[in-house]
Amino acid sequence: MIKVAYCNVKDLDLEKIYPILPESRQEKVDNFIFDKDKKLSSGVYLLLKKMLDEENINNPIIETEKDGKPYISNYDNIHFNVSHA
């Protein structure tokens, strides 16, 4: 099955969503200078989490390959790709 999703993060309230992000995503968001990039990073996490929840994928462990591509290490049959455009 292939699912496609998108969202507009323009009006995302960083102060409201930041506390619900996991620590690892907060650290990633903190590394960005511009709010636009912080919103994109936060939004993509929330969108991925929503899609995984819809498929009853619980407690995914998101890790990063050497080339920077994220993957879910405890679900080897789930593959995803994200774009920040």
NUFILO-986558 format. One line per field, with one value per residue: residue number from 1; y, x, z negated of N, C-alpha, C in turn. Coordinates in steps of 0.05 Angstrom, whole numbers. Example, Ala and Ser with C-alpha at 12.3 -4.5 7.8 and 13.67 -1.06 7.14 Angstrom:
<atoms>
num = 1; 2 .
nyy = -114; -45 .
nxx = 264; 257 .
nzz = -156; -142 .
cayy = -90; -21 .
caxx = 246; 273 .
cazz = -156; -143 .
cyy = -66; 1 .
cxx = 264; 258 .
czz = -156; -157 .
</atoms>
This chain:
<atoms>
num = 1; 2; 3; 4; 5; 6; 7; 8; 9; 10; 11; 12; 13; 14; 15; 16; 17; 18; 19; 20; 21; 22; 23; 24; 25; 26; 27; 28; 29; 30; 31; 32; 33; 34; 35; 36; 37; 38; 39; 40; 41; 42; 43; 44; 45; 46; 47; 48; 49; 50; 51; 52; 53; 54; 55; 56; 57; 58; 59; 60; 61; 62; 63; 64; 65; 66; 67; 68; 69; 70; 71; 72; 73; 74; 75; 76; 77; 78; 79; 80; 81; 82; 83; 84; 85 .
nyy = -23; 45; 108; 177; 240; 308; 372; 440; 480; 532; 563; 536; 531; 538; 542; 515; 462; 445; 424; 373; 344; 291; 286; 278; 299; 351; 369; 367; 406; 450; 461; 489; 554; 589; 602; 580; 534; 506; 497; 464; 418; 402; 396; 354; 311; 307; 296; 247; 215; 217; 189; 139; 124; 118; 70; 35; 30; 25; 59; 72; 67; 114; 119; 139; 130; 123; 160; 198; 187; 176; 120; 67; 29; -13; -34; -66; -72; -25; 31; 98; 164; 231; 300; 367; 416 .
nxx = 17; 10; 14; 0; 13; 4; 19; 7; 51; 53; 22; 33; 38; 94; 105; 64; 66; 118; 129; 104; 135; 183; 244; 289; 271; 261; 313; 333; 300; 316; 366; 357; 356; 318; 248; 214; 241; 242; 188; 177; 208; 184; 131; 135; 149; 103; 64; 83; 79; 23; 6; 29; 4; -48; -42; -36; 15; 57; 98; 144; 213; 252; 308; 370; 402; 470; 474; 438; 384; 321; 294; 250; 268; 247; 207; 213; 185; 162; 166; 186; 185; 204; 192; 213; 185 .
nzz = 0; 15; -12; -10; -37; -57; -85; -105; -138; -151; -188; -235; -304; -339; -394; -418; -397; -406; -459; -455; -421; -413; -451; -417; -369; -384; -394; -341; -317; -346; -324; -278; -248; -227; -234; -195; -178; -226; -234; -189; -202; -250; -233; -194; -226; -258; -219; -198; -245; -252; -207; -216; -264; -244; -217; -258; -279; -329; -376; -342; -325; -303; -265; -235; -173; -148; -106; -121; -113; -142; -178; -202; -252; -282; -252; -199; -152; -138; -99; -83; -57; -60; -44; -45; -21 .
cayy = 0; 70; 130; 203; 260; 333; 392; 467; 487; 562; 573; 519; 545; 523; 541; 494; 435; 437; 405; 346; 330; 276; 300; 276; 318; 378; 375; 373; 431; 471; 466; 507; 583; 603; 590; 564; 507; 493; 488; 442; 395; 394; 387; 328; 291; 303; 283; 219; 202; 213; 167; 113; 118; 108; 43; 21; 26; 36; 63; 69; 78; 127; 123; 151; 115; 139; 181; 216; 179; 164; 94; 57; 6; -36; -43; -68; -73; 2; 49; 124; 185; 258; 323; 393; 435 .
caxx = 0; 24; -2; 12; 1; 18; 7; 18; 60; 56; 9; 39; 47; 116; 104; 44; 73; 145; 129; 95; 155; 202; 269; 306; 261; 266; 342; 336; 287; 333; 389; 350; 356; 293; 222; 203; 254; 233; 161; 179; 218; 163; 107; 139; 147; 75; 50; 91; 67; -6; 2; 36; -18; -71; -36; -32; 44; 61; 125; 165; 239; 262; 337; 380; 423; 495; 469; 419; 356; 309; 279; 238; 285; 232; 186; 228; 168; 151; 185; 174; 202; 193; 204; 206; 184 .
cazz = 0; 16; -22; -6; -54; -57; -103; -104; -165; -153; -213; -258; -328; -350; -423; -426; -390; -415; -482; -449; -405; -429; -456; -394; -348; -395; -389; -313; -312; -358; -307; -256; -255; -218; -242; -173; -179; -251; -228; -171; -216; -269; -218; -181; -247; -266; -197; -198; -268; -247; -187; -229; -282; -228; -210; -283; -283; -356; -386; -321; -331; -279; -264; -210; -159; -145; -87; -132; -108; -165; -175; -226; -257; -294; -233; -175; -129; -134; -86; -79; -46; -67; -30; -58; 1 .
cyy = 25; 92; 156; 223; 286; 352; 419; 475; 517; 572; 555; 535; 529; 521; 520; 466; 426; 418; 377; 330; 314; 292; 300; 296; 347; 387; 382; 400; 454; 479; 485; 536; 596; 587; 572; 536; 492; 482; 464; 416; 384; 382; 359; 306; 286; 289; 253; 204; 197; 190; 140; 105; 107; 79; 25; 13; 40; 38; 59; 81; 88; 132; 134; 135; 134; 163; 201; 209; 166; 137; 86; 30; -18; -45; -44; -69; -46; 19; 76; 143; 212; 279; 348; 414; 453 .
cxx = 18; 4; 14; -3; 17; 5; 21; 26; 62; 45; 14; 49; 69; 115; 85; 54; 100; 145; 120; 114; 173; 228; 287; 297; 264; 294; 346; 324; 304; 357; 383; 349; 329; 269; 211; 215; 246; 205; 160; 187; 197; 139; 111; 139; 118; 58; 57; 78; 37; -10; 9; 15; -42; -67; -30; -3; 51; 91; 146; 191; 251; 292; 345; 403; 448; 491; 448; 389; 344; 295; 269; 252; 269; 208; 200; 211; 154; 172; 171; 195; 188; 207; 195; 207; 160 .
czz = 0; 6; -17; -24; -52; -77; -99; -133; -170; -180; -237; -281; -343; -381; -433; -421; -400; -438; -476; -431; -423; -431; -431; -372; -358; -390; -359; -306; -323; -341; -283; -266; -250; -226; -220; -174; -204; -247; -210; -185; -236; -254; -205; -202; -254; -244; -196; -221; -264; -228; -199; -249; -267; -219; -234; -287; -309; -363; -365; -331; -305; -282; -237; -199; -157; -127; -97; -128; -133; -158; -202; -232; -269; -276; -205; -149; -123; -122; -81; -68; -52; -50; -43; -35; -2 .
</atoms>
